[in-house]
Amino acid sequence: MSRSYSTLALAKTLWQQTWPMAIGALSLLGFQLVDSAFIARLGTAELAAQTFTFPVSFLVIGIQVGMGIAIAALVSRALGSGEEARSRRLGSVVLIAGSLVIALLALGLWLAQAYIFPVLGAGPDSLALIRAYWAPQSLAAWAGALLYFGYSLFRAHGNTRLPGTLMVMTSVLNLVLDPLLIFGLGEWPGLGLPGAAWATVLAFGIGIIVLGLQLRQTDWLSAAGLWHEVRRSGADFVGIAGPAMISQLMPPLAAMLAVSVVASLGESQVAAWGLANRLESLVLMMVLAMTMSLPPWLGRCYGAGDWLQVRRLLRLALSVVVVWQALLGIILALVAPWFAGVLSGNPDVRVELAVLMRWLLPSYAALGVCMLVVSAGNALGWPLRAMLMSSARLFVFYLPCLWVGAYVGGLNGLAAGAALGNVLAGLGAWWLLRRVLASSRRQPELVADDSVVT
């Protein structure tokens, strides 16, 4: 059952649920940015090669996040309605199925690399670098997915501290291993670009061992009645995970199209765009933390039928996101030239990254609204509307504005167009949320059932 909170208690509980995930997300995303910063020291060609792999890596992440959303939603709903035995069966089923799905996906993408990356605009030099990098990176993607599924299970049970702690731990391990494996030590020359992926594999592998030991100390999993649970919950899982995965797959597809647009501008622009993408995830760490901590809480409210609590919680979370992201974006935009210099030693990449930062970072306040609305929709039983909003963000607002901007004004136009797309997406998400929550006051089933057209 959900509990009733005063506004102050609501804010306090939201903070307690979010700050461990925020620190974890900051460290995890920080190590991805550090990866790119180390690779940038190897050269522009290596950084551009890594950038070409981002959209395909995001494809794996999109699948895993969609499945993780379903894990958190179903388990938290079962707990909210008092079905603890079912929550244990659900936890076991999704962990087993998720690891198999991601393993097959990673293998398929590795086998198809010769067809994928030329389509994205990678030339012969980039393809040679990608070939050595992609095998360990595919293994790292699988290991990261296993960790994420475990995190989702802990979050569904209201434990955000362990996932946050493990994110920090794996990030620190990666930070230590990166320079050793990329550049070498003493007379050993290092592995170059593949070293970054192998550092991630080792860090995630240690994280999986620690996570497994912690899971053994809980009673959240069960080996009994799994096939029965598959038949009972399979449709519900697909109903949540399907639209959620499609929503999460839209960004990789959009990223592929965006990279192809940027590739037409030049290699240094591709390198700057790759750093900007890494920086985007880091700047959005508070939003990403809320998209992990908020849905299980909303799911428990959903299971208990407490829609008043849902509305209060969303109002508070959105207010925090807008204020935080606007202030952070403006401050970082003001120091963009200095920050870009820290991330890249190449003068051309540094100037182009500063341009991207000035335009894009302030617009993340609106982007954060859209991300939070989509995440809430998956937890509250309207995944189809969340999927449509995610699709509209990318293919109605973001990509058209980005393409027109690049066509009209080169890199400056591309950055301005992407920022405008983010703002329009945030306004669209806010309109959708107000419409759906207004319907819930009259007929709550309109919110809880995507089969009803409002």
N, C-alpha and C positions, 0 to 999 in steps of 0.2 A: 504494500500500500504506500501511496505517496504521503508526504507530510505537508502540513500547511506552514508557511514561513512568513514572518514579517519582512518588510522590504530590507531592513538591515540584516536580518538573519539570512535572507535570500542572497544578498550580495556577499556576505561572509562565506556561505557554503559554496557559492559559485567560485569565489577566489580559492577556497581550499581544494576544490575539485580541479581547478584550472592551472594553478601555479606549478604543480609538479610536471604537468604535461607541457606547460610553456617552457620551463627550464629544459626538459627533455627535448622538445622540438627545437629550441634554440641551439642546443648542443649538436643535435643530429643534423640540422640544416647548416649549422656552422661548419661542421666537418665537410659537408658537401662543397661549401664555398671554399674551404681551405684546400680541398682536393683540386678545385679549379685553379686556385691561386698558385699551388705548387706546380701544376701542369703548365700554367702560363710561363713559369720560369724555364721550362723546357724549350718553349718557343711557340710562336703563333700557329704553326702548322699542327702541333700536338693539341693545342687548345681548341682549334677549329675542328679537329678530328673528334675530340670528346663531345663537342657541341652537336655534331651530327648524330651522336648516339642518344642524346637526351630524349627526343620524342619517342624512340623505341623503348628506352628504359621506362619512360612515363607510361607506356602501354602496359607493362607488367605491373607497375605501381597502381594503375587504374583498376586492373582486375583485382588485385589484392585489397585495395581500399573498398571496392564494392562488396567483396565478400566479408571484409571486416565490419562494414556497416551492418550487413545482415546478421553477423554474429552478435554484435552489440545490441541490435534492436530486438532480436528474438529472445536472447537470453535475458535481457533486462525486462522485457514484457512478461516472460515466464516468472521471473522473480517478483515483479510487481503484482501479479495475480496469484502468488503463493504456490506456483508449480515448481518446487525446487528440484524434484526428481527429473522432471522434463528438462530443466535448465542444464543438469549434468549431462544428460544424453545429447542435448543440442551441442554442448561444448565439445564433446568427443567427436561427433559427426563432422562438424565444420572444420576442426583442426585436421582430421585425416583427409577429408575431401579437398580442402584448400591446398595442402602441401602437394597433393597429386596434380591438381589443376595447374598450379604455378610451375611445377617441374616440367610438365608437358609443354606449357607455353614457352618457357625459357629455352627448352631444347629446340622447339620449332623456329624460334627467332634466331637462334644461333645457326641453324641449318640454312635459313633463308637470307643470311646477311649479304650474300653476293647480289641479291635482287633488290633488297630494301634500300641500302645506302646510296647506290647510284641514282635512284629515283629522287632522293632528298638533295641531290646536287653535289655529292662527294666526288672529288676527282681521284685520279690514280694514286697520288701521294697520300691523300687522306684515307683511301681504302686500304692501303698497305699498313698504315698505323692502326686503323680500326680492326683489321684482321687479328693482330696480336693482342688487342685490348678486349675484344668482344667476348672471348671464351671465359676469362675470369670474371668479367662484368656480368655475364649471364648467371654464373654461379652465385655471385654476390646478390643478384636480384632475387634468386630463389631463397637464399638464407635470410635476406631482409624481409621477405614475405612471411616466412615462418615466425620470425620475431613479431611481426605486425599482428598476425593472427593471435599469438599469445597475449600481446598487449590488449587486443580487443576483448579477450575473455576477462582479463583483469579489470578493464574499464567497465564492462557490463556488471561486474560485482561491486562497483563503486571504489575500486582500488586504483588510483591514478599514480600513487607514489612509486610503486615498483616499476611500471613502464617508464616513468620519468627518470628514475635512477639508472635503469638499464640503458636508456638512450644516452645519458651522460657518460656512462661507463664505456659503451661502444665507441662513442665519439672521441673520448680521450685516447682509447687504444688506437683508433684510426689515425689520430693526430700524431701519435708517437711513431706509428709504423710507416706513415706516408713518406717522410723524408728518407727513412732508411731503405725502403723498397724502391722508391722512385730514383733517388740520386746515389744510393749506395753508402758504404761506410769503409773508410780506409782505402785499401787497394781494390775492394769489390765495387764495380761501377754502377750497380743497381739495375733495375729492370726498365726504367723509363716509364712511359705511359702505362703499360700493363701493371706496373708496381702499385699504382693507385687503386686498381681493382683488387689486387691480391691483399692489400692492406685492409680493404673493406671486408673481404671474405674472412680473413682471420678475426677481425673485430666482431663481426656478426656471429661467427662460429662460437666464440667464447660466450657471447650474449645468449645464444641458444642453449648452451650447457647450463648457465646460471638460471635461465627461465625454466628449463625442465626440472631442475632441482627444486625450485620454488613451487611449481605446480604439483609436485609429488607431496607437498605438505598440505595441500588443500583437498577438499572433497567436491571439487567443481566438475570432475569428469567421471564418467561411468562407462563400463564396457558392456553393460547389460541392456538389451532391448534396442540396440542401435538400428537394426534394420527396420524395426517397427517405427522408430522415430523418423527414419528417412522417409518412409511412406506417409507418415502423418504430417511432417513439417516440410517435405520437399517442395510442395507448391508454395508455401509461405516464404521459404528461403529464396526460391527463384523469383517470387513476386517482389521481394525487396532487393535482392542482390542483382537481378536482371536490370531493372531501370537504374540502380545505383552504379552498376558497372558500365552501362552505356553512358551515364553521366560522367563517370571518371575516364572513360575512353575518349570522350570528346576533346579534352585538353591535349592528349598526345596527338590526335589527328590534327587539331588546330595548330599544335606546335610544329608538326611536320610541314604544314602549309606555310606557317610563318617563317620557318627556317628557309624554305625554298624561296620566299620573297626576299629575305635578308641576304641569301647567297648570291642573288643577282646584283647586290650592291658591292660585294668584295669580301675577301678572306678576313681582313681586320674587322669588318662589320659583323661577320659571323662570330668571331672570337668575342667581341664586345657584347653581342647578343647573348652568348652563352654565359658570360659572367653576370649579365643583368638578370638572366633567368635564375641563376643560383642566388643572387642577392634578393630577388623577389620572394623566394621561399623563406629566406631568413627574416626579411622585414615583416612578412605575414605570420611570423611564428605564433603571435598571440591568437590570431584568428584560427590557425591550424590547431592550436591547443584547444580552443573552444569547440571546434568541430569534432574533437575526440572526446572531450569531457562532457559536453552538453547533451548529445543524443542519448546516452544511457539514462540520464536523469529525466529527460523528456519521455523516454520509453517507459520508465516506471510510472510517470504521471499518466501516460497513455493507457497503460495496463490498469490503472486505478480509476480512469475516467475523470481525472482532475484537470479540466480545460482552463479553469481560472488560473491555476498555477502555471500552466503552459504559457498563457498570455503574459503573465507578469515576468516570468523567467526570460522570455524572448525579448520583451521590451528592455530589460536590464542589460542583457547580453549585447544587443544591437547598439545601445547607447555607449557601452564600454568600447566596442569595436570602432565606432565612428570617431570618437574623441581620441582614442589611442593612436589609430592609424593616421589620422589627419595631422596630429602633432609630430609623430615620428617621421612621416613623409616629408613634411615641410623642413624639419631640422636637417634630415639627410640630404635633401635637395640643395640646401644652402651650402653644405660642405662637400658637394659632389666631386669637385676637382681633386681635393685632397684624398678622399676615400678611393676614388678611381686610381689614383697614383699608388695607393697601398696595394691594390689588387692586381695591377699590371705594370710591368716595366716598359712595355712597348708604348711609345708616345702616341701613335695613331689610335691604338686600342683604348688608351687612357682618355683621350679627348672624346671618342665616340661613346664610351661608357658613361662619362659625365653627362653627355647630352641625354642619353636614355634615362639616367637617374633623375634629372631635373623634371622631365615630363611625367615619368611613370610613377614615381614613389608617392606623390601626394594623391594620385588617383586610387591608391589601394584602400582608402577608406570606403569608397563605393564598392570596390571589388570584394572587400571583407563582408559587406552586407549581403552580397549575392551568395558568397560561399556559405555563410551562416544559414541563410534561408534554405538553400539546397540541402544542407546537412540536417536541418530541423525537419524538412519535409520527409526525408528518408526514415526518420525516427517516429514520425507522427502519422504514418499510414497514408501519405499521399506521394509515393515515390514517382509516379508518372508525371505529376505536375513539377516535381523537383527536377526530373530528367529534362522536361521541356524547357524549364528555366535555364538549366545548365547549357542546353543546346542553343537557346536563344542568345545567351551571353556570348558564346563563341562565334556562332555563325550568322547571327543577325546584327550584333553590335561590334564585337572585337575585330574579327577578321576583315569585314568590309571596310571598317574605318582604317585599319592598319594598311590594307592594300592601297586604298585611295591616297592615304597620307604618303606612303612610299612612292607612289606614282607621281604625285604632285611635288613633293618636297624632299625626296631622298631620305636620309636617316632622320633628320629633324621632323619631316612630315610623318614618317613611320612612327616615331615616338609619340608625337602629338595625336595621331590617329588611334594608337593603342590606348592612350590615356582617356580619350573621348569614349572609346568603346567600353572601358571599365566603368566610367561614370554612368553611361546609359544603362549598362547591365545592373548596376546598383539600384538605380531608380526603378527599373522594371521589376526587380526582385522585391523591393519594398512595396510596390503596388500589388504584386501577387500575394504577399503575406497579409497585407491589410484586408484584401478581398476574402481570402480563405478564413482568417480569424473572425471576420465579421459574420461569415456564414456559420461559424461554429457557435456563435451566440444564439442563432435561431435554430439550427439543426446540427448538433455535433456530428451526426453520421456523415455529413457532407465532407467533413475534414478527414474522418477516419476511413473513408472508402473511396478510392480513386475510380471505382466503377461508376460513381454518380457524377454526372457532369454538372458543374455549377456555372 
